[in-house]
Amino acid sequence: MRMLDAEPDIIKELKEESELIGQRTVSGVTVFTTRHPTLGKLVLVKAPDGRGIVVEVDE
């Protein structure tokens, strides 16, 4: 598993390229679970300011 800081454009791009599996928002923080065609399973965490964290999940 690997975690990376991500600017708003990266979060948006990865979300658009991926199949959305689930989404949940709590206190302005949104978590997306996705399946990217080349990167595999990803968890995208988006803060209210648009920045976030990308978590690559091992298969």
DSSP file (Angstrom, degrees, kcal/mol; ACC not computed):
  #  RESIDUE AA STRUCTURE BP1 BP2  ACC     N-H-->O    O-->H-N    N-H-->O    O-->H-N    TCO  KAPPA ALPHA  PHI   PSI    X-CA   Y-CA   Z-CA
    1    1 A M              0   0    0      0, 0.0     2,-0.4     0, 0.0    56,-0.2   0.000 360.0 360.0 360.0 141.5    0.0    0.0    0.0
    2    2 A R  E     -A   56   0A   0     54,-1.6    54,-2.7     2,-0.0     2,-0.4  -0.999 360.0-157.9-136.4 137.6    1.2    3.5   -0.8
    3    3 A M  E     -A   55   0A   0     -2,-0.4     2,-0.4    52,-0.2    52,-0.2  -0.955  13.3-179.2-117.7 134.7   -0.1    6.9    0.2
    4    4 A L  E     -A   54   0A   0     50,-2.5    50,-2.9    -2,-0.4     2,-0.1  -0.986  29.2-119.1-132.6 139.8    0.6   10.1   -1.8
    5    5 A D  E     -A   53   0A   0     -2,-0.4     2,-0.4    48,-0.2    48,-0.2  -0.505  37.5-162.1 -69.1 147.3   -0.4   13.7   -1.3
    6    6 A A  E     -A   52   0A   0     46,-2.6    46,-2.5    -2,-0.1    -1,-0.0  -0.997  16.3-134.2-141.7 136.2   -2.5   15.0   -4.2
    7    7 A E    >>  -     0   0    0     -2,-0.4     4,-1.9    44,-0.2     3,-0.7  -0.380  42.3 -98.2 -75.9 163.0   -3.4   18.4   -5.6
    8    8 A P  H 3> S+     0   0    0      0, 0.0     4,-2.4     0, 0.0     5,-0.2   0.847 122.2  55.9 -54.4 -38.1   -7.1   18.9   -6.6
    9    9 A D  H 3> S+     0   0    0      1,-0.2     4,-2.5     2,-0.2     5,-0.2   0.875 106.9  49.6 -64.0 -36.9   -6.3   18.3  -10.3
   10   10 A I  H <> S+     0   0    0     -3,-0.7     4,-2.7     2,-0.2     5,-0.3   0.929 110.9  48.7 -67.9 -45.2   -4.8   14.9   -9.6
   11   11 A I  H  X S+     0   0    0     -4,-1.9     4,-2.2     1,-0.2    -2,-0.2   0.941 114.3  46.7 -58.6 -47.7   -7.8   13.8   -7.5
   12   12 A K  H  X S+     0   0    0     -4,-2.4     4,-2.3     2,-0.2    -2,-0.2   0.923 113.4  47.9 -61.0 -47.0  -10.2   15.0  -10.2
   13   13 A E  H  X S+     0   0    0     -4,-2.5     4,-2.0     1,-0.2    -2,-0.2   0.926 112.7  47.1 -63.2 -46.5   -8.3   13.3  -13.0
   14   14 A L  H  X S+     0   0    0     -4,-2.7     4,-1.0     1,-0.2    -1,-0.2   0.890 112.0  51.5 -63.8 -38.6   -8.0   10.0  -11.2
   15   15 A K  H  < S+     0   0    0     -4,-2.2     3,-0.4    -5,-0.3    -1,-0.2   0.915 111.2  47.6 -63.8 -42.4  -11.7   10.0  -10.3
   16   16 A E  H  < S+     0   0    0     -4,-2.3    -1,-0.2     1,-0.2    -2,-0.2   0.836 113.3  47.9 -68.0 -32.9  -12.7   10.7  -13.9
   17   17 A E  H  < S+     0   0    0     -4,-2.0    -1,-0.2    -5,-0.2     2,-0.2   0.632 106.0  74.0 -81.2 -14.4  -10.4    7.9  -15.2
   18   18 A S  S  < S-     0   0    0     -4,-1.0     2,-0.6    -3,-0.4    18,-0.2  -0.596  84.3-111.2-105.7 159.1  -11.6    5.3  -12.7
   19   19 A E  E     -B   35   0A   0     16,-2.5    16,-1.9    -2,-0.2     2,-0.4  -0.788  39.1-128.1 -82.7 122.6  -14.7    3.2  -12.2
   20   20 A L  E     +B   34   0A   0     -2,-0.6    14,-0.2    14,-0.2     3,-0.1  -0.605  33.2 172.0 -76.7 125.4  -16.4    4.6   -9.0
   21   21 A I  E     -     0   0A   0     12,-3.2     2,-0.3    -2,-0.4    13,-0.2   0.803  64.2 -14.3 -99.4 -41.3  -17.1    1.8   -6.5
   22   22 A G  E     -B   33   0A   0     11,-1.7    11,-2.6     2,-0.0    -1,-0.4  -0.990  52.8-161.4-160.0 161.2  -18.3    3.8   -3.5
   23   23 A Q  E     +B   32   0A   0     -2,-0.3     2,-0.3     9,-0.2     9,-0.2  -0.993   9.4 174.3-150.0 139.7  -18.4    7.3   -2.1
   24   24 A R  E     -B   31   0A   0      7,-2.0     7,-3.0    -2,-0.3     2,-0.4  -0.985  10.9-161.0-148.8 136.1  -18.9    8.7    1.4
   25   25 A T  E     +B   30   0A   0     -2,-0.3     2,-0.4     5,-0.2     5,-0.2  -0.976  12.8 170.6-121.9 131.5  -18.7   12.3    2.8
   26   26 A V  E >  S-B   29   0A   0      3,-2.4     3,-2.2    -2,-0.4    -2,-0.0  -0.984  72.8 -14.9-139.1 125.8  -18.3   13.2    6.4
   27   27 A S  T 3  S-     0   0    0     -2,-0.4     3,-0.1     1,-0.3    -1,-0.0   0.832 128.3 -52.4  51.8  38.2  -17.7   16.7    7.7
   28   28 A G  T 3  S+     0   0    0      1,-0.2     2,-0.5    19,-0.1    -1,-0.3   0.339 113.1 116.5  84.2  -7.7  -16.7   17.9    4.2
   29   29 A V  E <   -B   26   0A   0     -3,-2.2    -3,-2.4    18,-0.1     2,-0.5  -0.849  49.4-160.1 -96.5 124.8  -14.1   15.1    3.7
   30   30 A T  E     -BC  25  46A   0     16,-2.7    16,-3.4    -2,-0.5     2,-0.5  -0.893   5.1-163.1-110.0 133.6  -15.1   12.8    0.8
   31   31 A V  E     -BC  24  45A   0     -7,-3.0    -7,-2.0    -2,-0.5     2,-0.4  -0.966   6.2-169.5-116.2 126.2  -13.7    9.3    0.3
   32   32 A F  E     -BC  23  44A   0     12,-3.0    12,-2.7    -2,-0.5     2,-0.5  -0.947   9.9-156.3-113.4 132.9  -14.0    7.6   -3.1
   33   33 A T  E     +BC  22  43A   0    -11,-2.6   -12,-3.2    -2,-0.4   -11,-1.7  -0.949  30.5 165.5-104.6 131.2  -13.2    3.9   -3.6
   34   34 A T  E     -BC  20  42A   0      8,-2.8     8,-2.2    -2,-0.5     2,-0.5  -0.874  39.5-133.9-140.5 166.8  -12.4    3.3   -7.3
   35   35 A R  E     -BC  19  41A   0    -16,-1.9   -16,-2.5    -2,-0.3     6,-0.2  -0.959  24.9-158.5-126.3 112.2  -10.8    0.9   -9.7
   36   36 A H  E  >  - C   0  40A   0      4,-3.3     4,-1.5    -2,-0.5   -18,-0.2  -0.677  21.9-125.7 -89.7 142.8   -8.4    2.5  -12.2
   37   37 A P  T  4 S+     0   0    0      0, 0.0    -1,-0.1     0, 0.0     4,-0.1   0.811 104.8  15.2 -60.9 -31.3   -7.7    0.7  -15.5
   38   38 A T  T  4 S+     0   0    0      2,-0.1    -2,-0.0    -3,-0.0     0, 0.0   0.704 129.4  47.1-113.8 -27.9   -3.9    0.7  -15.0
   39   39 A L  T  4 S-     0   0    0      1,-0.3     2,-0.2     3,-0.0    -1,-0.0   0.637  92.0-149.6 -91.2 -14.6   -3.3    1.5  -11.3
   40   40 A G  E  <  +C   36   0A   0     -4,-1.5    -4,-3.3    16,-0.1    -1,-0.3  -0.567  58.1  14.0  83.5-145.4   -5.9   -0.9   -9.9
   41   41 A K  E    S+C   35   0A   0     16,-0.4    16,-2.3    -6,-0.2     2,-0.3  -0.482  70.8 178.0 -73.2 130.7   -7.7   -0.2   -6.7
   42   42 A L  E     -CD  34  56A   0     -8,-2.2    -8,-2.8    -2,-0.2     2,-0.5  -0.968  23.6-154.9-131.1 147.6   -7.5    3.3   -5.4
   43   43 A V  E     -CD  33  55A   0     12,-2.3    12,-2.8    -2,-0.3     2,-0.5  -0.996  16.7-162.9-117.1 123.1   -8.9    5.2   -2.4
   44   44 A L  E     -CD  32  54A   0    -12,-2.7   -12,-3.0    -2,-0.5     2,-0.6  -0.928   2.8-165.7-109.6 124.4   -9.2    8.9   -3.0
   45   45 A V  E     -CD  31  53A   0      8,-2.9     8,-2.0    -2,-0.5     2,-0.5  -0.950   6.6-168.3-112.4 120.1   -9.6   11.2    0.0
   46   46 A K  E     -CD  30  52A   0    -16,-3.4   -16,-2.7    -2,-0.6     6,-0.2  -0.938   6.8-152.2-116.3 120.4  -10.7   14.8   -0.9
   47   47 A A    >   -     0   0    0      4,-3.3     3,-2.3    -2,-0.5   -18,-0.1  -0.363  36.8 -98.6 -80.5 165.5  -10.6   17.5    1.7
   48   48 A P  T 3  S+     0   0    0      0, 0.0    -1,-0.1     0, 0.0   -19,-0.1   0.784 124.1  57.2 -57.1 -27.9  -12.9   20.5    1.6
   49   49 A D  T 3  S-     0   0    0      2,-0.1     3,-0.1     1,-0.1    -3,-0.0   0.435 120.2-108.4 -84.2   2.2  -10.2   22.7    0.0
   50   50 A G  S <  S+     0   0    0     -3,-2.3   -39,-0.2     1,-0.4   -38,-0.1   0.095  83.9 115.4  95.9 -22.7   -9.9   20.1   -2.9
   51   51 A R        +     0   0    0     -5,-0.1    -4,-3.3   -44,-0.1    -1,-0.4  -0.272  39.6 145.7 -72.6 167.2   -6.5   18.7   -1.9
   52   52 A G  E     -AD   6  46A   0    -46,-2.5   -46,-2.6    -6,-0.2     2,-0.4  -0.911  41.7 -83.7-171.1-160.0   -6.3   15.1   -0.8
   53   53 A I  E     -AD   5  45A   0     -8,-2.0    -8,-2.9    -2,-0.3     2,-0.5  -0.993  22.0-150.3-135.5 137.8   -4.6   11.8   -0.6
   54   54 A V  E     -AD   4  44A   0    -50,-2.9   -50,-2.5    -2,-0.4     2,-0.6  -0.949  12.0-164.9-108.4 128.1   -4.3    8.9   -3.0
   55   55 A V  E     -AD   3  43A   0    -12,-2.8   -12,-2.3    -2,-0.5     2,-0.6  -0.961   7.4-153.8-115.1 116.9   -4.0    5.5   -1.6
   56   56 A E  E     -AD   2  42A   0    -54,-2.7   -54,-1.6    -2,-0.6     2,-0.5  -0.810  16.3-151.5 -86.9 121.9   -2.9    2.7   -3.9
   57   57 A V        -     0   0    0    -16,-2.3   -16,-0.4    -2,-0.6     2,-0.1  -0.825  14.2-121.3-100.2 129.7   -4.3   -0.6   -2.5
   58   58 A D              0   0    0     -2,-0.5   -18,-0.0     1,-0.2    -1,-0.0  -0.427 360.0 360.0 -66.2 139.6   -2.4   -3.8   -3.2
   59   59 A E              0   0    0     -2,-0.1    -1,-0.2   -18,-0.0   -19,-0.0   0.475 360.0 360.0 -67.3 360.0   -4.6   -6.4   -5.0
